[in-house]
Amino acid sequence: MTDLFLKVKTHQEQNLPFVIFCKPESERIVGLFQKNDHLYFTEHFEEKGFVFAPYESDTFPFIPLIYSDVLVEKIHFRDVTLESTNTFEPQPLGNDFYENLVEKCISAINNQQFSKVVVSRREKVALPNFSIELSIKRMISNYPFAFKYCFYHPKIGLWLGATPEQFLKIQDNDINTVALAGTQLARGSMTLEWGTKEKEEQQMVTDFIVNSLTNIVKEITISSPYTINAGNLIHIKTDISAKIKNKKGLKVIINALHPTPAVCGLPRQNAKEFIAQNEGYNREYYAGFLGELNIDIATFRTQQSDLFVNLRCMKVENENATIFIGGGITKDSDPKAEYMETVNKSMTMKKIIC
């Protein structure tokens, strides 16, 4: 066991907050270990540390750099298997519930309540032999292009994830974000084709981000859509970059974009109300955002924030994991296909559970 995972074990025993993470394509694991159990909140997004924001809230928990120890280790392991000893039982609240929910979404879209909505469900699986160290190593070895993390706070709980979606990256005056939508199973060298539903969904997300940023940034640049790999899945991605007009504008930008149509819908307020009334549970930190705030923790380079959407994640408690999965629904959605998309997405976390 390395120094970093020994520190994780000690913090667990002392019930102290910590986060360990590995950025996409990085060769390093970074750990931030808070020295007390206080729950801190960032108010103006000008503090330095690691933010762990919920899907819907006016408060944003974070681990402050000033009250934490930092450990950085080079990755010295590779090819950690994804084989799991767990068997996953069918969910009683599975396809019927979710397919009925998707049908409600399509009906609401046809009634012009919104043009897109993202709905989700939960699965609970037993974790009799859960290991943070092995789960993190499995994620790092098998999901190189995702942001991998394990976050713990005694007042929040233990969360792990391997998210494919950047929320915001800010370095000096440069801002980068992405529009990510559409999902297919990766099938090796097979030719990929995207249908009208996926292309329209992707364009909706892109248009929302660009329109939201227009009045608060300058020099917006938009890439052509392209396909990316995220574990056993592929998605359509568009890169969007711009210049910040005001160095203290991070909070304004976050409020303008969060939650994006990739986790909520369009128009945003109508979609949020539908989700609250029909999804049937509290998303908590699923579909929120997380990451480094005003600091590259490994290098202590300031004027940099690197934030990700909290997708492909789970909450661990009492030898059980709650896995959160969802998908974007448009007028062309098929309920059975949408349910199978959530099944495929659930495997990102199921495969790293030991």
Disulfide bonds with the S-S distance in Angstrom:
none
